[in-house]
């Protein structure tokens, strides 16, 4: 069984681009969230986006990215570093968490 993660881009004109990333490894939800964040930031950079708002349904991941929460699990540190580095390439990059809609 493999996991996956989603990335959604919404332009100022409300155009929506949705991507689903298949992860070829078993991983925790937090690791999948970090993969989505990192891949989404890399994609935004490649698209030439210089200002963006990052939203995620993981309050933990977003607050770790904002340095509000400390990373307590050592296996997440490399993901945090990989996620924080691309944000420095954007002129503006705000982050915010929102609750995941459950069905």
N, CA, C and O atoms as CSV, one atom per row, in Angstrom:
chain,resi,resn,atom,element,x,y,z
A,1,UNK,N,N,0.841,-1.184,0.000
A,1,UNK,CA,C,0.000,0.000,0.000
A,1,UNK,C,C,0.882,1.243,0.000
A,1,UNK,O,O,1.857,1.319,0.748
A,2,UNK,N,N,0.543,2.198,-0.826
A,2,UNK,CA,C,1.276,3.460,-0.871
A,2,UNK,C,C,0.352,4.586,-0.434
A,2,UNK,O,O,-0.871,4.446,-0.424
A,3,UNK,N,N,0.963,5.698,-0.074
A,3,UNK,CA,C,0.187,6.862,0.347
A,3,UNK,C,C,0.139,7.895,-0.746
A,3,UNK,O,O,0.694,7.723,-1.831
A,4,UNK,N,N,-0.537,8.972,-0.427
A,4,UNK,CA,C,-0.623,10.052,-1.390
A,4,UNK,C,C,-0.829,11.370,-0.679
A,4,UNK,O,O,-1.119,11.421,0.516
A,5,UNK,N,N,-0.675,12.418,-1.436
A,5,UNK,CA,C,-0.857,13.765,-0.913
A,5,UNK,C,C,-1.385,14.640,-2.031
A,5,UNK,O,O,-1.148,14.373,-3.209
A,6,UNK,N,N,-2.093,15.674,-1.659
A,6,UNK,CA,C,-2.658,16.573,-2.647
A,6,UNK,C,C,-2.101,17.977,-2.543
A,6,UNK,O,O,-1.736,18.446,-1.465
A,7,UNK,N,N,-2.045,18.636,-3.686
A,7,UNK,CA,C,-1.620,20.024,-3.770
A,7,UNK,C,C,-2.647,20.735,-4.650
A,7,UNK,O,O,-2.970,20.273,-5.744
A,8,UNK,N,N,-3.151,21.861,-4.156
A,8,UNK,CA,C,-4.130,22.642,-4.913
A,8,UNK,C,C,-3.623,24.072,-5.023
A,8,UNK,O,O,-3.285,24.699,-4.019
A,9,UNK,N,N,-3.572,24.582,-6.245
A,9,UNK,CA,C,-3.217,25.973,-6.489
A,9,UNK,C,C,-4.484,26.712,-6.886
A,9,UNK,O,O,-5.236,26.241,-7.739
A,10,UNK,N,N,-4.726,27.866,-6.276
A,10,UNK,CA,C,-5.856,28.721,-6.639
A,10,UNK,C,C,-5.287,30.093,-6.960
A,10,UNK,O,O,-4.668,30.731,-6.108
A,11,UNK,N,N,-5.496,30.545,-8.189
A,11,UNK,CA,C,-4.976,31.848,-8.605
A,11,UNK,C,C,-5.863,32.965,-8.075
A,11,UNK,O,O,-6.959,32.715,-7.574
A,12,UNK,N,N,-5.386,34.185,-8.187
A,12,UNK,CA,C,-6.188,35.346,-7.793
A,12,UNK,C,C,-7.471,35.438,-8.616
A,12,UNK,O,O,-8.472,36.000,-8.171
A,13,UNK,N,N,-7.422,34.871,-9.831
A,13,UNK,CA,C,-8.600,34.863,-10.709
A,13,UNK,C,C,-9.491,33.656,-10.429
A,13,UNK,O,O,-10.438,33.399,-11.172
A,14,UNK,N,N,-9.193,32.916,-9.363
A,14,UNK,CA,C,-9.971,31.742,-8.916
A,14,UNK,C,C,-9.844,30.538,-9.840
A,14,UNK,O,O,-10.703,29.656,-9.822
A,15,UNK,N,N,-8.781,30.485,-10.651
A,15,UNK,CA,C,-8.515,29.283,-11.431
A,15,UNK,C,C,-7.909,28.243,-10.496
A,15,UNK,O,O,-7.068,28.573,-9.661
A,16,UNK,N,N,-8.327,27.005,-10.631
A,16,UNK,CA,C,-7.898,25.950,-9.722
A,16,UNK,C,C,-7.099,24.889,-10.477
A,16,UNK,O,O,-7.542,24.377,-11.505
A,17,UNK,N,N,-5.923,24.570,-9.955
A,17,UNK,CA,C,-5.103,23.467,-10.466
A,17,UNK,C,C,-4.938,22.477,-9.318
A,17,UNK,O,O,-4.454,22.838,-8.245
A,18,UNK,N,N,-5.338,21.237,-9.544
A,18,UNK,CA,C,-5.273,20.214,-8.509
A,18,UNK,C,C,-4.299,19.125,-8.925
A,18,UNK,O,O,-4.335,18.634,-10.053
A,19,UNK,N,N,-3.433,18.760,-7.999
A,19,UNK,CA,C,-2.456,17.697,-8.242
A,19,UNK,C,C,-2.533,16.680,-7.116
A,19,UNK,O,O,-2.715,17.031,-5.950
A,20,UNK,N,N,-2.391,15.421,-7.486
A,20,UNK,CA,C,-2.319,14.344,-6.496
A,20,UNK,C,C,-0.969,13.669,-6.665
A,20,UNK,O,O,-0.592,13.280,-7.770
A,21,UNK,N,N,-0.260,13.536,-5.584
A,21,UNK,CA,C,1.078,12.954,-5.621
A,21,UNK,C,C,1.020,11.576,-4.967
A,21,UNK,O,O,0.558,11.443,-3.834
A,22,UNK,N,N,1.483,10.564,-5.673
A,22,UNK,CA,C,1.559,9.215,-5.116
A,22,UNK,C,C,2.915,9.067,-4.439
A,22,UNK,O,O,3.959,9.300,-5.047
A,23,UNK,N,N,2.879,8.678,-3.179
A,23,UNK,CA,C,4.111,8.447,-2.422
A,23,UNK,C,C,4.412,6.957,-2.441
A,23,UNK,O,O,3.569,6.146,-2.058
A,24,UNK,N,N,5.583,6.604,-2.876
A,24,UNK,CA,C,5.954,5.200,-3.040
A,24,UNK,C,C,6.529,4.593,-1.769
A,24,UNK,O,O,7.369,3.694,-1.819
A,25,UNK,N,N,6.071,5.091,-0.642
A,25,UNK,CA,C,6.536,4.557,0.634
A,25,UNK,C,C,5.415,4.653,1.649
A,25,UNK,O,O,4.564,5.538,1.569
A,26,UNK,N,N,5.420,3.746,2.593
A,26,UNK,CA,C,4.497,3.862,3.707
A,26,UNK,C,C,5.017,4.961,4.612
A,26,UNK,O,O,6.201,4.987,4.947
A,27,UNK,N,N,4.144,5.864,5.008
A,27,UNK,CA,C,4.581,6.959,5.863
A,27,UNK,C,C,3.416,7.458,6.702
A,27,UNK,O,O,2.252,7.171,6.424
A,28,UNK,N,N,3.759,8.204,7.724
A,28,UNK,CA,C,2.733,8.775,8.601
A,28,UNK,C,C,2.005,9.901,7.869
A,28,UNK,O,O,2.459,10.383,6.831
A,29,UNK,N,N,0.884,10.303,8.422
A,29,UNK,CA,C,0.152,11.436,7.845
A,29,UNK,C,C,1.004,12.691,7.860
A,29,UNK,O,O,0.950,13.483,6.919
A,30,UNK,N,N,1.792,12.888,8.915
A,30,UNK,CA,C,2.637,14.082,8.995
A,30,UNK,C,C,3.693,14.090,7.896
A,30,UNK,O,O,3.958,15.134,7.300
A,31,UNK,N,N,4.287,12.957,7.628
A,31,UNK,CA,C,5.287,12.874,6.562
A,31,UNK,C,C,4.618,13.130,5.208
A,31,UNK,O,O,5.184,13.821,4.361
A,32,UNK,N,N,3.425,12.582,5.000
A,32,UNK,CA,C,2.697,12.837,3.740
A,32,UNK,C,C,2.374,14.322,3.601
A,32,UNK,O,O,2.474,14.878,2.507
A,33,UNK,N,N,1.985,14.970,4.704
A,33,UNK,CA,C,1.703,16.414,4.673
A,33,UNK,C,C,2.966,17.199,4.309
A,33,UNK,O,O,2.907,18.140,3.517
A,34,UNK,N,N,4.110,16.808,4.889
A,34,UNK,CA,C,5.362,17.488,4.558
A,34,UNK,C,C,5.737,17.281,3.099
A,34,UNK,O,O,6.209,18.208,2.442
A,35,UNK,N,N,5.528,16.058,2.581
A,35,UNK,CA,C,5.805,15.808,1.159
A,35,UNK,C,C,4.961,16.738,0.291
A,35,UNK,O,O,5.473,17.326,-0.662
A,36,UNK,N,N,3.675,16.876,0.608
A,36,UNK,CA,C,2.801,17.753,-0.169
A,36,UNK,C,C,3.282,19.195,-0.089
A,36,UNK,O,O,3.300,19.899,-1.099
A,37,UNK,N,N,3.670,19.639,1.093
A,37,UNK,CA,C,4.172,21.002,1.264
A,37,UNK,C,C,5.416,21.240,0.426
A,37,UNK,O,O,5.493,22.223,-0.311
A,38,UNK,N,N,6.378,20.353,0.534
A,38,UNK,CA,C,7.649,20.515,-0.181
A,38,UNK,C,C,7.436,20.490,-1.693
A,38,UNK,O,O,7.957,21.341,-2.415
A,39,UNK,N,N,6.672,19.515,-2.164
A,39,UNK,CA,C,6.418,19.408,-3.607
A,39,UNK,C,C,5.631,20.612,-4.095
A,39,UNK,O,O,5.924,21.145,-5.165
A,40,UNK,N,N,4.636,21.050,-3.332
A,40,UNK,CA,C,3.854,22.218,-3.709
A,40,UNK,C,C,4.700,23.477,-3.799
A,40,UNK,O,O,4.529,24.273,-4.723
A,41,UNK,N,N,5.616,23.670,-2.847
A,41,UNK,CA,C,6.504,24.834,-2.873
A,41,UNK,C,C,7.460,24.769,-4.068
A,41,UNK,O,O,7.727,25.782,-4.714
A,42,UNK,N,N,7.971,23.566,-4.355
A,42,UNK,CA,C,8.849,23.407,-5.515
A,42,UNK,C,C,8.096,23.705,-6.812
A,42,UNK,O,O,8.629,24.357,-7.710
A,43,UNK,N,N,6.858,23.224,-6.903
A,43,UNK,CA,C,6.049,23.470,-8.095
A,43,UNK,C,C,5.773,24.965,-8.248
A,43,UNK,O,O,5.867,25.504,-9.351
A,44,UNK,N,N,5.434,25.632,-7.149
A,44,UNK,CA,C,5.151,27.072,-7.193
A,44,UNK,C,C,6.376,27.842,-7.672
A,44,UNK,O,O,6.266,28.774,-8.469
A,45,UNK,N,N,7.531,27.446,-7.183
A,45,UNK,CA,C,8.771,28.103,-7.592
A,45,UNK,C,C,9.019,27.907,-9.088
A,45,UNK,O,O,9.387,28.846,-9.793
A,46,UNK,N,N,8.814,26.676,-9.562
A,46,UNK,CA,C,9.007,26.384,-10.985
A,46,UNK,C,C,8.001,27.121,-11.867
A,46,UNK,O,O,8.291,27.408,-13.029
A,47,UNK,N,N,6.814,27.430,-11.321
A,47,UNK,CA,C,5.797,28.172,-12.063
A,47,UNK,C,C,6.072,29.670,-12.066
A,47,UNK,O,O,5.377,30.434,-12.736
A,48,UNK,N,N,7.086,30.086,-11.314
A,48,UNK,CA,C,7.423,31.503,-11.251
A,48,UNK,C,C,6.586,32.294,-10.262
A,48,UNK,O,O,6.568,33.524,-10.307
A,49,UNK,N,N,5.898,31.607,-9.375
A,49,UNK,CA,C,5.080,32.285,-8.368
A,49,UNK,C,C,6.016,32.929,-7.345
A,49,UNK,O,O,6.929,32.278,-6.836
A,50,UNK,N,N,5.785,34.214,-7.045
A,50,UNK,CA,C,6.661,34.900,-6.090
A,50,UNK,C,C,5.930,35.298,-4.806
A,50,UNK,O,O,6.572,35.614,-3.805
A,51,UNK,N,N,4.612,35.284,-4.826
A,51,UNK,CA,C,3.825,35.542,-3.625
A,51,UNK,C,C,2.786,34.443,-3.503
A,51,UNK,O,O,2.136,34.079,-4.483
A,52,UNK,N,N,2.633,33.916,-2.294
A,52,UNK,CA,C,1.655,32.853,-2.126
A,52,UNK,C,C,1.227,32.740,-0.685
A,52,UNK,O,O,1.889,33.235,0.227
A,53,UNK,N,N,0.109,32.080,-0.505
A,53,UNK,CA,C,-0.383,31.730,0.818
A,53,UNK,C,C,-0.442,30.213,0.863
A,53,UNK,O,O,-1.022,29.581,-0.020
A,54,UNK,N,N,0.151,29.636,1.879
A,54,UNK,CA,C,0.157,28.180,2.044
A,54,UNK,C,C,-0.900,27.827,3.077
A,54,UNK,O,O,-0.855,28.307,4.210
A,55,UNK,N,N,-1.846,26.992,2.687
A,55,UNK,CA,C,-2.864,26.509,3.606
A,55,UNK,C,C,-2.720,25.005,3.733
A,55,UNK,O,O,-2.398,24.319,2.763
A,56,UNK,N,N,-2.955,24.506,4.909
A,56,UNK,CA,C,-2.884,23.070,5.122
A,56,UNK,C,C,-3.855,22.639,6.192
A,56,UNK,O,O,-4.237,23.426,7.058
A,57,UNK,N,N,-4.254,21.380,6.127
A,57,UNK,CA,C,-5.185,20.897,7.133
A,57,UNK,C,C,-4.465,20.336,8.364
A,57,UNK,O,O,-5.108,19.861,9.300
A,58,UNK,N,N,-3.146,20.392,8.357
A,58,UNK,CA,C,-2.375,19.938,9.514
A,58,UNK,C,C,-1.860,21.144,10.288
A,58,UNK,O,O,-0.901,21.802,9.885
A,59,UNK,N,N,-2.519,21.416,11.405
A,59,UNK,CA,C,-2.095,22.528,12.265
A,59,UNK,C,C,-0.660,22.308,12.734
A,59,UNK,O,O,0.113,23.257,12.861
A,60,UNK,N,N,-0.311,21.053,12.989
A,60,UNK,CA,C,1.046,20.725,13.438
A,60,UNK,C,C,2.082,21.148,12.410
A,60,UNK,O,O,3.041,21.843,12.749
A,61,UNK,N,N,1.906,20.745,11.172
A,61,UNK,CA,C,2.889,21.027,10.121
A,61,UNK,C,C,3.009,22.532,9.884
A,61,UNK,O,O,4.119,23.057,9.810
A,62,UNK,N,N,1.882,23.227,9.764
A,62,UNK,CA,C,1.916,24.666,9.517
A,62,UNK,C,C,2.577,25.391,10.683
A,62,UNK,O,O,3.395,26.286,10.468
A,63,UNK,N,N,2.237,25.020,11.907
A,63,UNK,CA,C,2.828,25.692,13.070
A,63,UNK,C,C,4.297,25.337,13.259
A,63,UNK,O,O,5.051,26.139,13.812
A,64,UNK,N,N,4.720,24.167,12.819
A,64,UNK,CA,C,6.150,23.855,12.821
A,64,UNK,C,C,6.862,24.717,11.783
A,64,UNK,O,O,7.956,25.222,12.036
A,65,UNK,N,N,6.251,24.882,10.632
A,65,UNK,CA,C,6.832,25.716,9.573
A,65,UNK,C,C,6.973,27.168,10.037
A,65,UNK,O,O,7.946,27.839,9.693
A,66,UNK,N,N,6.006,27.649,10.817
A,66,UNK,CA,C,6.019,29.021,11.319
A,66,UNK,C,C,6.847,29.172,12.604
A,66,UNK,O,O,6.916,30.260,13.178
A,67,UNK,N,N,7.465,28.091,13.045
A,67,UNK,CA,C,8.244,28.072,14.293
A,67,UNK,C,C,7.405,28.387,15.520
A,67,UNK,O,O,7.933,28.883,16.515
A,68,UNK,N,N,6.116,28.110,15.469
A,68,UNK,CA,C,5.248,28.249,16.634
A,68,UNK,C,C,5.345,26.974,17.477
A,68,UNK,O,O,5.385,27.028,18.706
A,69,UNK,N,N,5.382,25.827,16.790
A,69,UNK,CA,C,5.543,24.540,17.460
A,69,UNK,C,C,6.954,24.039,17.234
A,69,UNK,O,O,7.543,24.243,16.173
A,70,UNK,N,N,7.477,23.389,18.238
A,70,UNK,CA,C,8.781,22.741,18.149
A,70,UNK,C,C,8.605,21.367,17.507
A,70,UNK,O,O,7.594,20.699,17.722
A,71,UNK,N,N,9.576,20.959,16.734
A,71,UNK,CA,C,9.552,19.616,16.153
A,71,UNK,C,C,10.089,18.649,17.206
A,71,UNK,O,O,11.259,18.717,17.582
A,72,UNK,N,N,9.234,17.758,17.674
A,72,UNK,CA,C,9.630,16.829,18.732
A,72,UNK,C,C,10.076,15.481,18.180
A,72,UNK,O,O,10.855,14.776,18.822
A,73,UNK,N,N,9.593,15.120,17.008
A,73,UNK,CA,C,9.982,13.843,16.410
A,73,UNK,C,C,11.150,14.090,15.466
A,73,UNK,O,O,11.020,14.801,14.470
A,74,UNK,N,N,12.267,13.507,15.786
A,74,UNK,CA,C,13.496,13.725,15.014
A,74,UNK,C,C,13.350,13.380,13.536
A,74,UNK,O,O,14.002,13.993,12.692
A,75,UNK,N,N,12.497,12.400,13.213
A,75,UNK,CA,C,12.354,12.005,11.808
A,75,UNK,C,C,11.651,13.075,10.976
A,75,UNK,O,O,11.670,12.997,9.747
A,76,UNK,N,N,11.027,14.080,11.615
A,76,UNK,CA,C,10.372,15.159,10.877
A,76,UNK,C,C,11.288,16.349,10.611
A,76,UNK,O,O,10.973,17.193,9.772
A,77,UNK,N,N,12.421,16.429,11.316
A,77,UNK,CA,C,13.327,17.578,11.166
A,77,UNK,C,C,13.784,17.777,9.725
A,77,UNK,O,O,13.732,18.905,9.235
A,78,UNK,N,N,14.231,16.730,9.018
A,78,UNK,CA,C,14.652,16.946,7.617
A,78,UNK,C,C,13.517,17.482,6.737
A,78,UNK,O,O,13.757,18.272,5.824
A,79,UNK,N,N,12.287,17.051,7.013
A,79,UNK,CA,C,11.147,17.537,6.235
A,79,UNK,C,C,10.877,19.005,6.540
A,79,UNK,O,O,10.573,19.779,5.634
A,80,UNK,N,N,10.986,19.392,7.803
A,80,UNK,CA,C,10.798,20.794,8.173
A,80,UNK,C,C,11.840,21.664,7.482
A,80,UNK,O,O,11.507,22.715,6.934
A,81,UNK,N,N,13.090,21.237,7.505
A,81,UNK,CA,C,14.157,22.003,6.861
A,81,UNK,C,C,13.924,22.100,5.354
A,81,UNK,O,O,14.132,23.154,4.753
A,82,UNK,N,N,13.496,21.004,4.757
A,82,UNK,CA,C,13.231,20.999,3.314
A,82,UNK,C,C,12.017,21.865,2.984
A,82,UNK,O,O,11.964,22.461,1.909
A,83,UNK,N,N,11.047,21.943,3.888
A,83,UNK,CA,C,9.863,22.769,3.653
A,83,UNK,C,C,10.110,24.236,3.919
A,83,UNK,O,O,9.526,25.095,3.257
A,84,UNK,N,N,10.967,24.535,4.879
A,84,UNK,CA,C,11.226,25.937,5.238
A,84,UNK,C,C,12.135,26.621,4.222
A,84,UNK,O,O,11.978,27.813,3.961
A,85,UNK,N,N,13.070,25.893,3.654
A,85,UNK,CA,C,14.035,26.495,2.726
A,85,UNK,C,C,13.369,27.110,1.501
A,85,UNK,O,O,13.697,28.248,1.166
A,86,UNK,N,N,12.450,26.427,0.809
A,86,UNK,CA,C,11.840,27.047,-0.374
A,86,UNK,C,C,11.019,28.293,-0.048
A,86,UNK,O,O,10.890,29.173,-0.899
A,87,UNK,N,N,10.462,28.392,1.153
A,87,UNK,CA,C,9.643,29.560,1.472
A,87,UNK,C,C,10.471,30.838,1.443
A,87,UNK,O,O,9.926,31.929,1.277
A,88,UNK,N,N,11.774,30.708,1.602
A,88,UNK,CA,C,12.650,31.871,1.595
A,88,UNK,C,C,12.851,32.428,0.183
A,88,UNK,O,O,13.347,33.545,0.036
A,89,UNK,N,N,12.480,31.681,-0.849
A,89,UNK,CA,C,12.661,32.137,-2.224
A,89,UNK,C,C,11.497,32.995,-2.707
A,89,UNK,O,O,11.580,33.611,-3.769
A,90,UNK,N,N,10.407,33.039,-1.929
A,90,UNK,CA,C,9.237,33.806,-2.317
A,90,UNK,C,C,9.284,35.189,-1.675
A,90,UNK,O,O,9.762,35.349,-0.552
A,91,UNK,N,N,8.785,36.178,-2.398
A,91,UNK,CA,C,8.729,37.534,-1.857
A,91,UNK,C,C,7.817,37.564,-0.631
A,91,UNK,O,O,8.118,38.232,0.358
A,92,UNK,N,N,6.715,36.844,-0.702
A,92,UNK,CA,C,5.807,36.739,0.425
A,92,UNK,C,C,5.241,35.336,0.447
A,92,UNK,O,O,4.799,34.819,-0.580
A,93,UNK,N,N,5.254,34.719,1.618
A,93,UNK,CA,C,4.736,33.363,1.757
A,93,UNK,C,C,4.112,33.245,3.140
A,93,UNK,O,O,4.809,32.987,4.122
A,94,UNK,N,N,2.807,33.432,3.216
A,94,UNK,CA,C,2.084,33.310,4.471
A,94,UNK,C,C,1.568,31.887,4.600
A,94,UNK,O,O,1.267,31.233,3.601
A,95,UNK,N,N,1.469,31.415,5.822
A,95,UNK,CA,C,0.988,30.059,6.072
A,95,UNK,C,C,-0.158,30.099,7.065
A,95,UNK,O,O,-0.196,30.934,7.970
A,96,UNK,N,N,-1.096,29.173,6.873
A,96,UNK,CA,C,-2.260,29.115,7.740
A,96,UNK,C,C,-2.815,27.699,7.707
A,96,UNK,O,O,-2.780,27.033,6.672
A,97,UNK,N,N,-3.328,27.246,8.845
A,97,UNK,CA,C,-3.947,25.924,8.875
A,97,UNK,C,C,-5.453,26.074,8.902
A,97,UNK,O,O,-5.982,27.080,9.374
A,98,UNK,N,N,-6.128,25.080,8.398
A,98,UNK,CA,C,-7.583,25.039,8.455
A,98,UNK,C,C,-7.981,23.602,8.720
A,98,UNK,O,O,-7.276,22.679,8.311
A,99,UNK,N,N,-9.101,23.398,9.399
A,99,UNK,CA,C,-9.490,22.019,9.707
A,99,UNK,C,C,-9.866,21.247,8.451
A,99,UNK,O,O,-10.512,21.771,7.544
A,100,UNK,N,N,-9.446,19.998,8.424
A,100,UNK,CA,C,-9.770,19.138,7.294
A,100,UNK,C,C,-11.252,18.800,7.353
A,100,UNK,O,O,-11.786,18.494,8.419
A,101,UNK,N,N,-11.907,18.855,6.212
A,101,UNK,CA,C,-13.323,18.467,6.164
A,101,UNK,C,C,-13.402,16.952,6.158
A,101,UNK,O,O,-12.809,16.289,5.307
A,102,UNK,N,N,-14.123,16.426,7.093
A,102,UNK,CA,C,-14.304,14.982,7.204
A,102,UNK,C,C,-15.644,14.592,6.605
A,102,UNK,O,O,-16.639,15.298,6.766
A,103,UNK,N,N,-15.657,13.463,5.914
A,103,UNK,CA,C,-16.923,12.982,5.329
A,103,UNK,C,C,-17.429,11.805,6.116
A,103,UNK,O,O,-18.479,11.252,5.792
